Every structure is written in C-alpha cells, then in structure tokens.
Amino acid sequence: MGVDPTDGRITLYDIVDPDALDSLFRPQYDGTPRAGGRVSFVVDDYRVTIDGGREVVIEPPTNGPAASTGHRSTPTRTDRR
C-alpha cells in the first residue's frame, strides 16, 4: 500500500521550505559534494524522509493493526529531480 504524494490535503511545500532543504544538501563551501545526509520529519502522522537531497520517502502512520502485527506498509518513493 503506497501513498500518492500528490493526493493529500497537505503538500510538503506547506510545511518545508524547498530552498532550505536544497541548502542542507548543496555542495560544501570548497565545492566537494556532500556525502550522504538525511532529514526526517512527521507531517499529519506520516513520516517523511529526504535522503541525500534526491529521494523522498513517505511512510504511512504505524499506529493501528499494522503496527501491532509488526507489518509495515511499503513506503512511497519520489525523485526530487
């Protein structure tokens, strides 16, 4: 069960400044690329993880029957490029 990132009441642009995210992952002052990096936050009970500035993973809430059985829904991945 995936989550359609375009089918919701809230968009990430309502919560996070895209320019601020870009600044977290831009090359270092000497021009060398950053090695890795990840930022994660919760929006409307969904965990959003941005990995290396290129991939966005949205995981549905884990409270409810799926959480008690240890089963996890498949996260939705989108490419920011």
C-alpha positions in Angstrom: 0.0 0.0 0.0 1.7 3.2 -1.2 0.9 6.8 -0.6 0.3 9.1 -3.5 2.3 12.2 -2.6 0.1 14.4 -4.8 -3.2 13.2 -3.3 -3.5 14.8 0.0 -4.8 17.7 2.0 -1.3 19.0 2.8 1.7 19.4 0.5 5.3 19.4 1.6 5.6 22.9 0.3 3.1 23.9 3.1 5.4 22.5 5.7 9.0 22.7 4.5 10.9 25.4 2.6 12.4 23.7 -0.5 15.2 26.2 -0.6 16.1 25.3 3.0 16.2 21.6 2.0 18.4 22.4 -1.0 20.8 24.3 1.2 21.2 21.3 3.5 22.3 19.1 0.6 24.2 21.5 -1.6 28.0 21.0 -2.0 30.3 22.1 0.7 32.0 25.6 0.6 35.0 24.1 -1.2 32.8 22.6 -3.9 33.1 19.0 -2.9 29.7 17.2 -2.8 28.2 16.2 0.5 28.5 12.5 1.3 25.0 11.3 2.3 22.8 13.1 4.6 19.2 12.6 5.6 16.4 14.7 7.1 13.2 13.2 8.6 10.1 14.8 10.0 6.4 13.9 10.6 3.6 15.5 8.6 0.0 14.6 9.6 1.2 11.3 11.1 3.2 10.4 8.0 7.0 10.1 8.3 8.8 11.9 5.5 12.4 11.2 4.9 14.6 13.0 2.4 17.8 11.1 1.7 20.7 12.9 0.2 18.5 15.6 -1.3 17.3 13.3 -4.1 14.8 10.8 -2.8 11.7 11.5 -0.8 10.2 8.6 1.2 6.7 8.9 2.7 5.7 6.2 5.2 2.1 5.9 6.4 1.3 6.1 10.1 2.3 2.9 12.0 -0.5 3.1 14.7 -3.3 0.7 14.3 -3.5 -3.0 13.3 -0.4 -3.0 11.1 1.8 -1.7 13.9 0.6 -4.3 16.4 1.4 -7.2 14.0 4.8 -5.8 13.0 3.7 -5.5 9.4 4.7 -2.3 7.7 3.3 -0.7 4.6 5.6 -0.1 1.7 6.8 3.5 1.7 6.2 5.7 -1.4 9.4 7.0 -3.0 9.6 10.0 -5.3 12.6 11.5 -7.0 13.1 15.3 -6.4 15.0 15.8 -9.7 
